[in-house]
């Protein structure tokens, strides 16, 4: 079985696939930074919305 790195390299040889992959780079960089910040803050994914000033208040109907 091919490992993930080899599969990724093979798929990215296709110019169209490479273009789509590269176009998503900023989004994935942001996601990595958000995850790192959450981890540094010691928050779980569940706790992040509770710390936001935009989080719905308990009992709110939306």
Secondary structure, 3 states (H helix, E strand, C coil): CCCHHHHHHHHCCCHHHHHHHHHCHHHHHHHHHHHHHHHHCCCCHHHHHHHCCCCCCCCCCC
